[in-house]
């Protein structure tokens, strides 16, 4: 089984920045596309950022576009999310997710909490 471990969550003030990291144990991470999701209290889990297996294309939700940046390192087998100009609405548990482009297998991390104070 592939394990995902998120790190970097915590408390940050409005307008601040925070970087999240997801470490994976995938045998060949380069054949997995990766995403960051988040879930705020009482709300549905939503996709916030996506990156292809090669890192050649990214997509973002409208709410974070221009503020967040997803990236990956296929040597270190990690995916990161750099979050800038944070807003209280960004407060949520952030989850790392990967999907095998051939197998379709999906794996989730346990999440890391981001709290943006107002």
Number of C-alpha atoms within 10 A of each C-alpha: 7 14 13 20 17 22 17 15 18 14 14 18 15 17 14 14 16 19 16 21 20 24 18 22 14 18 10 12 24 19 18 23 21 29 25 25 18 22 19 16 9 6 9 9 15 14 17 23 23 22 22 20 19 14 17 8 10 14 15 19 13 10 11 17 12 12 14 20 20 23 21 22 14 16 9 11 16 20 26 22 22 14 20 17 15 22 19 15 13 20 20 21 18 27 26 28 23 27 19 18 15 8 9 11 11 14 18 18 19 14 22 21 19 21 20 21 16 11
